[in-house]
Amino acid sequence: MSGPILESLLTCPKCGFAKTETMPTNACQFFYECAQCRVVLRPNQGDCCVFCSFGSVNCPPIQEQKGCCR
Ligand SMILES: [Zn+2]
């Protein structure tokens, strides 16, 4: 069994800028500031973190089917 993927490509819904970010395994990232347009992203309703909402990969707890990090 391989571990969760820790890198996620976050895409800004406002300007479309995408950047690869490393996800923390033991915490949720709730806010994320776009490096290009500086908008502060927050998770969509029902999602626990910005990676679940805007990333190419869900956060590690979701990948391991533990439910999200709350
Ligand atoms: Zn942006």
N, CA, C, O and the ligand as a Tripos MOL2 file, in Angstrom:
@<TRIPOS>MOLECULE
protein
  281   279    71     0     0
PROTEIN
NO_CHARGES

@<TRIPOS>ATOM
      1 N           0.8320   -1.1830    0.0000 N.3       1 MET1
      2 CA          0.0000    0.0000    0.0000 C.3       1 MET1
      3 C           0.8750    1.2430    0.0000 C.2       1 MET1
      4 O           1.8160    1.3550    0.7850 O.2       1 MET1
      5 N           0.5650    2.1440   -0.8580 N.am      2 SER2
      6 CA          1.3500    3.3680   -0.9140 C.3       2 SER2
      7 C           0.6410    4.4640   -0.1390 C.2       2 SER2
      8 O          -0.5770    4.4300    0.0370 O.2       2 SER2
      9 N           1.3960    5.4060    0.3070 N.am      3 GLY3
     10 CA          0.8380    6.4950    1.0960 C.3       3 GLY3
     11 C           0.0650    7.4700    0.2450 C.2       3 GLY3
     12 O           0.0290    7.3600   -0.9800 O.2       3 GLY3
     13 N          -0.5380    8.4010    0.8930 N.am      4 PRO4
     14 CA         -1.3110    9.4090    0.1530 C.3       4 PRO4
     15 C          -0.4100   10.3170   -0.6700 C.2       4 PRO4
     16 O           0.7660   10.5080   -0.3610 O.2       4 PRO4
     17 N          -0.9800   10.8570   -1.6990 N.am      5 ILE5
     18 CA         -0.2690   11.8560   -2.5150 C.3       5 ILE5
     19 C          -0.2580   13.1620   -1.7350 C.2       5 ILE5
     20 O          -1.2920   13.6040   -1.2330 O.2       5 ILE5
     21 N           0.9000   13.7680   -1.6380 N.am      6 LEU6
     22 CA          1.0070   14.9850   -0.8260 C.3       6 LEU6
     23 C           1.1190   16.2550   -1.6530 C.2       6 LEU6
     24 O           1.1320   17.3600   -1.1110 O.2       6 LEU6
     25 N           1.1980   16.0940   -2.9610 N.am      7 GLU7
     26 CA          1.2730   17.2890   -3.7930 C.3       7 GLU7
     27 C          -0.0090   17.4490   -4.5800 C.2       7 GLU7
     28 O          -0.5280   16.4940   -5.1580 O.2       7 GLU7
     29 N          -0.5010   18.6480   -4.5930 N.am      8 SER8
     30 CA         -1.7520   18.9250   -5.2750 C.3       8 SER8
     31 C          -1.6010   20.1820   -6.1170 C.2       8 SER8
     32 O          -0.9830   21.1590   -5.6940 O.2       8 SER8
     33 N          -2.1640   20.1420   -7.2930 N.am      9 LEU9
     34 CA         -2.1290   21.3180   -8.1480 C.3       9 LEU9
     35 C          -3.3640   22.1610   -7.8420 C.2       9 LEU9
     36 O          -4.4860   21.8070   -8.2020 O.2       9 LEU9
     37 N          -3.1280   23.2760   -7.1750 N.am     10 LEU10
     38 CA         -4.2360   24.1590   -6.8100 C.3      10 LEU10
     39 C          -4.4960   25.1510   -7.9320 C.2      10 LEU10
     40 O          -3.5850   25.8470   -8.3800 O.2      10 LEU10
     41 N          -5.7290   25.2120   -8.3780 N.am     11 THR11
     42 CA         -6.0910   26.1330   -9.4480 C.3      11 THR11
     43 C          -7.0060   27.2110   -8.9050 C.2      11 THR11
     44 O          -8.0510   26.9190   -8.3230 O.2      11 THR11
     45 N          -6.6140   28.4370   -9.0950 N.am     12 CYS12
     46 CA         -7.4220   29.5670   -8.6420 C.3      12 CYS12
     47 C          -8.6710   29.6890   -9.5100 C.2      12 CYS12
     48 O          -8.5650   29.7820  -10.7330 O.2      12 CYS12
     49 N          -9.8540   29.6890   -8.8900 N.am     13 PRO13
     50 CA        -11.0970   29.7830   -9.6810 C.3      13 PRO13
     51 C         -11.3170   31.1830  -10.2520 C.2      13 PRO13
     52 O         -12.1420   31.3730  -11.1450 O.2      13 PRO13
     53 N         -10.5920   32.1370   -9.7420 N.am     14 LYS14
     54 CA        -10.7870   33.5130  -10.2010 C.3      14 LYS14
     55 C          -9.9500   33.8220  -11.4330 C.2      14 LYS14
     56 O         -10.4650   34.3130  -12.4370 O.2      14 LYS14
     57 N          -8.6550   33.5320  -11.3510 N.am     15 CYS15
     58 CA         -7.7860   33.9150  -12.4630 C.3      15 CYS15
     59 C          -7.2220   32.7150  -13.2330 C.2      15 CYS15
     60 O          -6.6010   32.8830  -14.2820 O.2      15 CYS15
     61 N          -7.4370   31.5240  -12.7150 N.am     16 GLY16
     62 CA         -6.9790   30.3360  -13.4350 C.3      16 GLY16
     63 C          -5.5250   29.9690  -13.1980 C.2      16 GLY16
     64 O          -5.0170   29.0160  -13.7890 O.2      16 GLY16
     65 N          -4.8630   30.7100  -12.3480 N.am     17 PHE17
     66 CA         -3.4690   30.4210  -12.0480 C.3      17 PHE17
     67 C          -3.3690   29.1130  -11.2600 C.2      17 PHE17
     68 O          -4.1200   28.8890  -10.3110 O.2      17 PHE17
     69 N          -2.4430   28.2660  -11.6630 N.am     18 ALA18
     70 CA         -2.2970   26.9680  -10.9870 C.3      18 ALA18
     71 C          -0.8970   26.8310  -10.4240 C.2      18 ALA18
     72 O           0.0850   27.2140  -11.0600 O.2      18 ALA18
     73 N          -0.8170   26.2810   -9.2290 N.am     19 LYS19
     74 CA          0.4760   26.1230   -8.5730 C.3      19 LYS19
     75 C           0.4550   24.8230   -7.7820 C.2      19 LYS19
     76 O          -0.5390   24.4820   -7.1410 O.2      19 LYS19
     77 N           1.5670   24.1080   -7.8410 N.am     20 THR20
     78 CA          1.6560   22.8750   -7.0680 C.3      20 THR20
     79 C           2.0130   23.2050   -5.6240 C.2      20 THR20
     80 O           2.9900   23.9030   -5.3540 O.2      20 THR20
     81 N           1.2120   22.6950   -4.7120 N.am     21 GLU21
     82 CA          1.4500   22.9300   -3.2950 C.3      21 GLU21
     83 C           1.5360   21.5910   -2.5730 C.2      21 GLU21
     84 O           0.8870   20.6150   -2.9490 O.2      21 GLU21
     85 N           2.3500   21.5750   -1.5330 N.am     22 THR22
     86 CA          2.4460   20.3700   -0.7210 C.3      22 THR22
     87 C           1.4210   20.4570    0.4040 C.2      22 THR22
     88 O           1.3150   21.4730    1.0910 O.2      22 THR22
     89 N           0.6650   19.3690    0.5780 N.am     23 MET23
     90 CA         -0.3890   19.3860    1.5830 C.3      23 MET23
     91 C           0.1420   18.8900    2.9220 C.2      23 MET23
     92 O           0.9160   17.9350    2.9760 O.2      23 MET23
     93 N          -0.2760   19.5410    3.9970 N.am     24 PRO24
     94 CA          0.0730   19.0170    5.3160 C.3      24 PRO24
     95 C          -0.7440   17.7560    5.5860 C.2      24 PRO24
     96 O          -1.9080   17.6710    5.1960 O.2      24 PRO24
     97 N          -0.1400   16.7920    6.2440 N.am     25 THR25
     98 CA         -0.8560   15.5320    6.4970 C.3      25 THR25
     99 C          -1.6440   15.5840    7.7910 C.2      25 THR25
    100 O          -2.5330   14.7600    8.0130 O.2      25 THR25
    101 N          -1.3310   16.5340    8.6380 N.am     26 ASN26
    102 CA         -1.9390   16.5260    9.9750 C.3      26 ASN26
    103 C          -2.7810   17.7550   10.2610 C.2      26 ASN26
    104 O          -3.1690   18.0000   11.4040 O.2      26 ASN26
    105 N          -3.0600   18.5190    9.2330 N.am     27 ALA27
    106 CA         -3.8690   19.7130    9.4560 C.3      27 ALA27
    107 C          -4.6010   20.0470    8.1750 C.2      27 ALA27
    108 O          -4.2260   19.6150    7.0860 O.2      27 ALA27
    109 N          -5.6460   20.8200    8.3340 N.am     28 CYS28
    110 CA         -6.4150   21.2680    7.1890 C.3      28 CYS28
    111 C          -5.9720   22.6470    6.7990 C.2      28 CYS28
    112 O          -5.7310   23.5030    7.6510 O.2      28 CYS28
    113 N          -5.8660   22.8600    5.5150 N.am     29 GLN29
    114 CA         -5.5860   24.2350    5.0880 C.3      29 GLN29
    115 C          -6.8800   24.8700    4.6390 C.2      29 GLN29
    116 O          -7.4620   24.4890    3.6230 O.2      29 GLN29
    117 N          -7.3160   25.8350    5.4040 N.am     30 PHE30
    118 CA         -8.6250   26.4180    5.1590 C.3      30 PHE30
    119 C          -8.5340   27.6330    4.2440 C.2      30 PHE30
    120 O          -9.4320   27.8840    3.4410 O.2      30 PHE30
    121 N          -7.4570   28.3730    4.3710 N.am     31 PHE31
    122 CA         -7.2810   29.5480    3.5380 C.3      31 PHE31
    123 C          -6.0870   29.3590    2.6250 C.2      31 PHE31
    124 O          -5.0930   28.7270    2.9810 O.2      31 PHE31
    125 N          -6.2160   29.9230    1.4450 N.am     32 TYR32
    126 CA         -5.0960   29.8760    0.5170 C.3      32 TYR32
    127 C          -5.1200   31.1420   -0.3060 C.2      32 TYR32
    128 O          -6.1380   31.4890   -0.9040 O.2      32 TYR32
    129 N          -3.9930   31.8290   -0.3350 N.am     33 GLU33
    130 CA         -3.9340   33.0590   -1.1190 C.3      33 GLU33
    131 C          -3.3040   32.7730   -2.4650 C.2      33 GLU33
    132 O          -2.1960   32.2420   -2.5390 O.2      33 GLU33
    133 N          -4.0010   33.1210   -3.5220 N.am     34 CYS34
    134 CA         -3.4840   32.9240   -4.8640 C.3      34 CYS34
    135 C          -2.2340   33.7700   -5.0660 C.2      34 CYS34
    136 O          -2.2160   34.9600   -4.7500 O.2      34 CYS34
    137 N          -1.1930   33.1400   -5.5940 N.am     35 ALA35
    138 CA          0.0820   33.8390   -5.7810 C.3      35 ALA35
    139 C          -0.0040   34.8860   -6.8850 C.2      35 ALA35
    140 O           0.8260   35.7930   -6.9500 O.2      35 ALA35
    141 N          -0.9890   34.7630   -7.7380 N.am     36 GLN36
    142 CA         -1.0920   35.7040   -8.8490 C.3      36 GLN36
    143 C          -2.0590   36.8600   -8.5820 C.2      36 GLN36
    144 O          -1.6660   38.0250   -8.6500 O.2      36 GLN36
    145 N          -3.3200   36.5440   -8.2780 N.am     37 CYS37
    146 CA         -4.2970   37.6290   -8.1310 C.3      37 CYS37
    147 C          -4.5740   37.9870   -6.6800 C.2      37 CYS37
    148 O          -5.3150   38.9300   -6.4030 O.2      37 CYS37
    149 N          -3.9810   37.2370   -5.7480 N.am     38 ARG38
    150 CA         -4.0530   37.5430   -4.3140 C.3      38 ARG38
    151 C          -5.4340   37.3520   -3.7120 C.2      38 ARG38
    152 O          -5.6800   37.7860   -2.5860 O.2      38 ARG38
    153 N          -6.3250   36.7200   -4.4300 N.am     39 VAL39
    154 CA         -7.6150   36.4140   -3.8340 C.3      39 VAL39
    155 C          -7.3890   35.3400   -2.7690 C.2      39 VAL39
    156 O          -6.5560   34.4500   -2.9430 O.2      39 VAL39
    157 N          -8.1250   35.4290   -1.6800 N.am     40 VAL40
    158 CA         -8.0110   34.4070   -0.6430 C.3      40 VAL40
    159 C          -9.1190   33.3880   -0.8530 C.2      40 VAL40
    160 O         -10.3040   33.7070   -0.7580 O.2      40 VAL40
    161 N          -8.7140   32.1650   -1.1390 N.am     41 LEU41
    162 CA         -9.6670   31.0970   -1.3910 C.3      41 LEU41
    163 C         -10.0850   30.4400   -0.0890 C.2      41 LEU41
    164 O          -9.2870   30.2860    0.8360 O.2      41 LEU41
    165 N         -11.3440   30.0590   -0.0380 N.am     42 ARG42
    166 CA        -11.8510   29.2640    1.0740 C.3      42 ARG42
    167 C         -12.5490   28.0540    0.4850 C.2      42 ARG42
    168 O         -12.9920   28.0960   -0.6620 O.2      42 ARG42
    169 N         -12.6540   26.9860    1.2440 N.am     43 PRO43
    170 CA        -13.2580   25.7680    0.6870 C.3      43 PRO43
    171 C         -14.7180   25.9880    0.2900 C.2      43 PRO43
    172 O         -15.4150   26.8280    0.8600 O.2      43 PRO43
    173 N         -15.1570   25.2210   -0.6910 N.am     44 ASN44
    174 CA        -16.5680   25.2280   -1.0430 C.3      44 ASN44
    175 C         -17.3650   24.6290    0.1000 C.2      44 ASN44
    176 O         -16.8260   23.8960    0.9300 O.2      44 ASN44
    177 N         -18.6420   24.9410    0.1370 N.am     45 GLN45
    178 CA        -19.4900   24.3850    1.1740 C.3      45 GLN45
    179 C         -19.4660   22.8600    1.0940 C.2      45 GLN45
    180 O         -19.6430   22.2810    0.0220 O.2      45 GLN45
    181 N         -19.2480   22.2230    2.2320 N.am     46 GLY46
    182 CA        -19.1890   20.7700    2.2610 C.3      46 GLY46
    183 C         -17.7770   20.2250    2.1550 C.2      46 GLY46
    184 O         -17.5370   19.0540    2.4500 O.2      46 GLY46
    185 N         -16.8420   21.0630    1.7370 N.am     47 ASP47
    186 CA        -15.4520   20.6350    1.6830 C.3      47 ASP47
    187 C         -14.7120   21.1440    2.9060 C.2      47 ASP47
    188 O         -15.0610   22.1830    3.4680 O.2      47 ASP47
    189 N         -13.6960   20.4140    3.3120 N.am     48 CYS48
    190 CA        -13.0050   20.7660    4.5460 C.3      48 CYS48
    191 C         -11.8160   21.6570    4.3050 C.2      48 CYS48
    192 O         -11.4110   22.3990    5.2000 O.2      48 CYS48
    193 N         -11.2490   21.6050    3.1270 N.am     49 CYS49
    194 CA        -10.0320   22.3850    2.9130 C.3      49 CYS49
    195 C          -9.9280   22.7930    1.4570 C.2      49 CYS49
    196 O         -10.6370   22.2730    0.5960 O.2      49 CYS49
    197 N          -9.0430   23.7220    1.2020 N.am     50 VAL50
    198 CA         -8.9310   24.2650   -0.1480 C.3      50 VAL50
    199 C          -8.4730   23.2160   -1.1590 C.2      50 VAL50
    200 O          -8.7600   23.3290   -2.3510 O.2      50 VAL50
    201 N          -7.7640   22.2050   -0.6840 N.am     51 PHE51
    202 CA         -7.3010   21.1750   -1.6220 C.3      51 PHE51
    203 C          -8.4600   20.3390   -2.1430 C.2      51 PHE51
    204 O          -8.4720   19.9320   -3.3050 O.2      51 PHE51
    205 N          -9.4430   20.0830   -1.2690 N.am     52 CYS52
    206 CA        -10.6080   19.3150   -1.7180 C.3      52 CYS52
    207 C         -11.4360   20.1110   -2.7170 C.2      52 CYS52
    208 O         -12.0650   19.5390   -3.6070 O.2      52 CYS52
    209 N         -11.4330   21.4230   -2.5690 N.am     53 SER53
    210 CA        -12.2500   22.2540   -3.4460 C.3      53 SER53
    211 C         -11.5460   22.6510   -4.7390 C.2      53 SER53
    212 O         -12.1600   22.6750   -5.8050 O.2      53 SER53
    213 N         -10.2680   22.9580   -4.6410 N.am     54 PHE54
    214 CA         -9.5840   23.5480   -5.8010 C.3      54 PHE54
    215 C          -8.3690   22.7650   -6.2740 C.2      54 PHE54
    216 O          -7.7910   23.0820   -7.3140 O.2      54 PHE54
    217 N          -7.9780   21.7450   -5.5180 N.am     55 GLY55
    218 CA         -6.7790   21.0110   -5.8820 C.3      55 GLY55
    219 C          -7.0600   19.8800   -6.8590 C.2      55 GLY55
    220 O          -8.2060   19.4760   -7.0530 O.2      55 GLY55
    221 N          -6.0000   19.3820   -7.4640 N.am     56 SER56
    222 CA         -6.1210   18.2600   -8.3840 C.3      56 SER56
    223 C          -6.2460   16.9550   -7.6170 C.2      56 SER56
    224 O          -6.6870   15.9450   -8.1650 O.2      56 SER56
    225 N          -5.8630   16.9790   -6.3660 N.am     57 VAL57
    226 CA         -5.8940   15.7890   -5.5140 C.3      57 VAL57
    227 C          -6.5790   16.1780   -4.2140 C.2      57 VAL57
    228 O          -6.3500   17.2700   -3.6940 O.2      57 VAL57
    229 N          -7.4090   15.3030   -3.6920 N.am     58 ASN58
    230 CA         -8.0140   15.5880   -2.3970 C.3      58 ASN58
    231 C          -6.9780   15.4820   -1.2880 C.2      58 ASN58
    232 O          -5.9040   14.9130   -1.4830 O.2      58 ASN58
    233 N          -7.3000   16.0270   -0.1360 N.am     59 CYS59
    234 CA         -6.3400   16.0460    0.9640 C.3      59 CYS59
    235 C          -6.0770   14.6270    1.4850 C.2      59 CYS59
    236 O          -6.8980   13.7290    1.2940 O.2      59 CYS59
    237 N          -4.9300   14.4330    2.1420 N.am     60 PRO60
    238 CA         -4.5380   13.0800    2.5660 C.3      60 PRO60
    239 C          -5.5900   12.3060    3.3780 C.2      60 PRO60
    240 O          -5.7830   11.1190    3.1160 O.2      60 PRO60
    241 N          -6.2730   12.9220    4.3460 N.am     61 PRO61
    242 CA         -7.2800   12.1430    5.0860 C.3      61 PRO61
    243 C          -8.4070   11.6290    4.1940 C.2      61 PRO61
    244 O          -8.9280   10.5370    4.4200 O.2      61 PRO61
    245 N          -8.7820   12.4010    3.1940 N.am     62 ILE62
    246 CA         -9.8230   11.9640    2.2580 C.3      62 ILE62
    247 C          -9.2970   10.8020    1.4130 C.2      62 ILE62
    248 O         -10.0120    9.8330    1.1610 O.2      62 ILE62
    249 N          -8.0460   10.9110    0.9830 N.am     63 GLN63
    250 CA         -7.4610    9.8250    0.1900 C.3      63 GLN63
    251 C          -7.4300    8.5250    0.9710 C.2      63 GLN63
    252 O          -7.5890    7.4460    0.4000 O.2      63 GLN63
    253 N          -7.2280    8.6270    2.2660 N.am     64 GLU64
    254 CA         -7.1840    7.4290    3.1020 C.3      64 GLU64
    255 C          -8.5620    7.0630    3.6370 C.2      64 GLU64
    256 O          -8.7000    6.1730    4.4770 O.2      64 GLU64
    257 N          -9.5820    7.7610    3.1380 N.am     65 GLN65
    258 CA        -10.9770    7.4910    3.4830 C.3      65 GLN65
    259 C         -11.2470    7.5930    4.9770 C.2      65 GLN65
    260 O         -12.0270    6.8290    5.5460 O.2      65 GLN65
    261 N         -10.5830    8.5520    5.5870 N.am     66 LYS66
    262 CA        -10.8370    8.8010    6.9990 C.3      66 LYS66
    263 C         -11.8370    9.9350    7.1560 C.2      66 LYS66
    264 O         -12.2120   10.3020    8.2700 O.2      66 LYS66
    265 N         -12.2580   10.4780    6.0410 N.am     67 GLY67
    266 CA        -13.0730   11.6790    6.1330 C.3      67 GLY67
    267 C         -12.1220   12.8370    6.2450 C.2      67 GLY67
    268 O         -10.9210   12.6410    6.4320 O.2      67 GLY67
    269 N         -12.6230   14.0120    6.1370 N.am     68 CYS68
    270 CA        -11.6730   15.1130    6.1250 C.3      68 CYS68
    271 C         -11.2330   15.4650    7.5190 C.2      68 CYS68
    272 O         -11.7140   14.9720    8.5390 O.2      68 CYS68
    273 N         -10.2650   16.3710    7.4690 N.am     69 CYS69
    274 CA         -9.4390   16.6210    8.6430 C.3      69 CYS69
    275 C         -10.1090   17.3080    9.8050 C.2      69 CYS69
    276 O          -9.3940   17.9110   10.6070 O.2      69 CYS69
    277 N         -11.3870   17.2750    9.9680 N.am     70 ARG70
    278 CA        -11.9110   17.9230   11.1670 C.3      70 ARG70
    279 C         -12.0670   16.9220   12.2910 C.2      70 ARG70
    280 O         -12.4970   17.2850   13.3860 O.2      70 ARG70
    281 ZN         -5.9470   33.8820   -8.6700 Zn       71 ZN71
@<TRIPOS>BOND
     1     1     2 1
     2     2     3 1
     3     3     4 2
     4     3     5 am
     5     5     6 1
     6     6     7 1
     7     7     8 2
     8     7     9 am
     9     9    10 1
    10    10    11 1
    11    11    12 2
    12    11    13 am
    13    13    14 1
    14    14    15 1
    15    15    16 2
    16    15    17 am
    17    17    18 1
    18    18    19 1
    19    19    20 2
    20    19    21 am
    21    21    22 1
    22    22    23 1
    23    23    24 2
    24    23    25 am
    25    25    26 1
    26    26    27 1
    27    27    28 2
    28    27    29 am
    29    29    30 1
    30    30    31 1
    31    31    32 2
    32    31    33 am
    33    33    34 1
    34    34    35 1
    35    35    36 2
    36    35    37 am
    37    37    38 1
    38    38    39 1
    39    39    40 2
    40    39    41 am
    41    41    42 1
    42    42    43 1
    43    43    44 2
    44    43    45 am
    45    45    46 1
    46    46    47 1
    47    47    48 2
    48    47    49 am
    49    49    50 1
    50    50    51 1
    51    51    52 2
    52    51    53 am
    53    53    54 1
    54    54    55 1
    55    55    56 2
    56    55    57 am
    57    57    58 1
    58    58    59 1
    59    59    60 2
    60    59    61 am
    61    61    62 1
    62    62    63 1
    63    63    64 2
    64    63    65 am
    65    65    66 1
    66    66    67 1
    67    67    68 2
    68    67    69 am
    69    69    70 1
    70    70    71 1
    71    71    72 2
    72    71    73 am
    73    73    74 1
    74    74    75 1
    75    75    76 2
    76    75    77 am
    77    77    78 1
    78    78    79 1
    79    79    80 2
    80    79    81 am
    81    81    82 1
    82    82    83 1
    83    83    84 2
    84    83    85 am
    85    85    86 1
    86    86    87 1
    87    87    88 2
    88    87    89 am
    89    89    90 1
    90    90    91 1
    91    91    92 2
    92    91    93 am
    93    93    94 1
    94    94    95 1
    95    95    96 2
    96    95    97 am
    97    97    98 1
    98    98    99 1
    99    99   100 2
   100    99   101 am
   101   101   102 1
   102   102   103 1
   103   103   104 2
   104   103   105 am
   105   105   106 1
   106   106   107 1
   107   107   108 2
   108   107   109 am
   109   109   110 1
   110   110   111 1
   111   111   112 2
   112   111   113 am
   113   113   114 1
   114   114   115 1
   115   115   116 2
   116   115   117 am
   117   117   118 1
   118   118   119 1
   119   119   120 2
   120   119   121 am
   121   121   122 1
   122   122   123 1
   123   123   124 2
   124   123   125 am
   125   125   126 1
   126   126   127 1
   127   127   128 2
   128   127   129 am
   129   129   130 1
   130   130   131 1
   131   131   132 2
   132   131   133 am
   133   133   134 1
   134   134   135 1
   135   135   136 2
   136   135   137 am
   137   137   138 1
   138   138   139 1
   139   139   140 2
   140   139   141 am
   141   141   142 1
   142   142   143 1
   143   143   144 2
   144   143   145 am
   145   145   146 1
   146   146   147 1
   147   147   148 2
   148   147   149 am
   149   149   150 1
   150   150   151 1
   151   151   152 2
   152   151   153 am
   153   153   154 1
   154   154   155 1
   155   155   156 2
   156   155   157 am
   157   157   158 1
   158   158   159 1
   159   159   160 2
   160   159   161 am
   161   161   162 1
   162   162   163 1
   163   163   164 2
   164   163   165 am
   165   165   166 1
   166   166   167 1
   167   167   168 2
   168   167   169 am
   169   169   170 1
   170   170   171 1
   171   171   172 2
   172   171   173 am
   173   173   174 1
   174   174   175 1
   175   175   176 2
   176   175   177 am
   177   177   178 1
   178   178   179 1
   179   179   180 2
   180   179   181 am
   181   181   182 1
   182   182   183 1
   183   183   184 2
   184   183   185 am
   185   185   186 1
   186   186   187 1
   187   187   188 2
   188   187   189 am
   189   189   190 1
   190   190   191 1
   191   191   192 2
   192   191   193 am
   193   193   194 1
   194   194   195 1
   195   195   196 2
   196   195   197 am
   197   197   198 1
   198   198   199 1
   199   199   200 2
   200   199   201 am
   201   201   202 1
   202   202   203 1
   203   203   204 2
   204   203   205 am
   205   205   206 1
   206   206   207 1
   207   207   208 2
   208   207   209 am
   209   209   210 1
   210   210   211 1
   211   211   212 2
   212   211   213 am
   213   213   214 1
   214   214   215 1
   215   215   216 2
   216   215   217 am
   217   217   218 1
   218   218   219 1
   219   219   220 2
   220   219   221 am
   221   221   222 1
   222   222   223 1
   223   223   224 2
   224   223   225 am
   225   225   226 1
   226   226   227 1
   227   227   228 2
   228   227   229 am
   229   229   230 1
   230   230   231 1
   231   231   232 2
   232   231   233 am
   233   233   234 1
   234   234   235 1
   235   235   236 2
   236   235   237 am
   237   237   238 1
   238   238   239 1
   239   239   240 2
   240   239   241 am
   241   241   242 1
   242   242   243 1
   243   243   244 2
   244   243   245 am
   245   245   246 1
   246   246   247 1
   247   247   248 2
   248   247   249 am
   249   249   250 1
   250   250   251 1
   251   251   252 2
   252   251   253 am
   253   253   254 1
   254   254   255 1
   255   255   256 2
   256   255   257 am
   257   257   258 1
   258   258   259 1
   259   259   260 2
   260   259   261 am
   261   261   262 1
   262   262   263 1
   263   263   264 2
   264   263   265 am
   265   265   266 1
   266   266   267 1
   267   267   268 2
   268   267   269 am
   269   269   270 1
   270   270   271 1
   271   271   272 2
   272   271   273 am
   273   273   274 1
   274   274   275 1
   275   275   276 2
   276   275   277 am
   277   277   278 1
   278   278   279 1
   279   279   280 2
@<TRIPOS>SUBSTRUCTURE
     1 MET1         2 RESIDUE 1 A MET
     2 SER2         6 RESIDUE 1 A SER
     3 GLY3        10 RESIDUE 1 A GLY
     4 PRO4        14 RESIDUE 1 A PRO
     5 ILE5        18 RESIDUE 1 A ILE
     6 LEU6        22 RESIDUE 1 A LEU
     7 GLU7        26 RESIDUE 1 A GLU
     8 SER8        30 RESIDUE 1 A SER
     9 LEU9        34 RESIDUE 1 A LEU
    10 LEU10       38 RESIDUE 1 A LEU
    11 THR11       42 RESIDUE 1 A THR
    12 CYS12       46 RESIDUE 1 A CYS
    13 PRO13       50 RESIDUE 1 A PRO
    14 LYS14       54 RESIDUE 1 A LYS
    15 CYS15       58 RESIDUE 1 A CYS
    16 GLY16       62 RESIDUE 1 A GLY
    17 PHE17       66 RESIDUE 1 A PHE
    18 ALA18       70 RESIDUE 1 A ALA
    19 LYS19       74 RESIDUE 1 A LYS
    20 THR20       78 RESIDUE 1 A THR
    21 GLU21       82 RESIDUE 1 A GLU
    22 THR22       86 RESIDUE 1 A THR
    23 MET23       90 RESIDUE 1 A MET
    24 PRO24       94 RESIDUE 1 A PRO
    25 THR25       98 RESIDUE 1 A THR
    26 ASN26      102 RESIDUE 1 A ASN
    27 ALA27      106 RESIDUE 1 A ALA
    28 CYS28      110 RESIDUE 1 A CYS
    29 GLN29      114 RESIDUE 1 A GLN
    30 PHE30      118 RESIDUE 1 A PHE
    31 PHE31      122 RESIDUE 1 A PHE
    32 TYR32      126 RESIDUE 1 A TYR
    33 GLU33      130 RESIDUE 1 A GLU
    34 CYS34      134 RESIDUE 1 A CYS
    35 ALA35      138 RESIDUE 1 A ALA
    36 GLN36      142 RESIDUE 1 A GLN
    37 CYS37      146 RESIDUE 1 A CYS
    38 ARG38      150 RESIDUE 1 A ARG
    39 VAL39      154 RESIDUE 1 A VAL
    40 VAL40      158 RESIDUE 1 A VAL
    41 LEU41      162 RESIDUE 1 A LEU
    42 ARG42      166 RESIDUE 1 A ARG
    43 PRO43      170 RESIDUE 1 A PRO
    44 ASN44      174 RESIDUE 1 A ASN
    45 GLN45      178 RESIDUE 1 A GLN
    46 GLY46      182 RESIDUE 1 A GLY
    47 ASP47      186 RESIDUE 1 A ASP
    48 CYS48      190 RESIDUE 1 A CYS
    49 CYS49      194 RESIDUE 1 A CYS
    50 VAL50      198 RESIDUE 1 A VAL
    51 PHE51      202 RESIDUE 1 A PHE
    52 CYS52      206 RESIDUE 1 A CYS
    53 SER53      210 RESIDUE 1 A SER
    54 PHE54      214 RESIDUE 1 A PHE
    55 GLY55      218 RESIDUE 1 A GLY
    56 SER56      222 RESIDUE 1 A SER
    57 VAL57      226 RESIDUE 1 A VAL
    58 ASN58      230 RESIDUE 1 A ASN
    59 CYS59      234 RESIDUE 1 A CYS
    60 PRO60      238 RESIDUE 1 A PRO
    61 PRO61      242 RESIDUE 1 A PRO
    62 ILE62      246 RESIDUE 1 A ILE
    63 GLN63      250 RESIDUE 1 A GLN
    64 GLU64      254 RESIDUE 1 A GLU
    65 GLN65      258 RESIDUE 1 A GLN
    66 LYS66      262 RESIDUE 1 A LYS
    67 GLY67      266 RESIDUE 1 A GLY
    68 CYS68      270 RESIDUE 1 A CYS
    69 CYS69      274 RESIDUE 1 A CYS
    70 ARG70      278 RESIDUE 1 A ARG
    71 ZN71       281 GROUP 0 **** ****
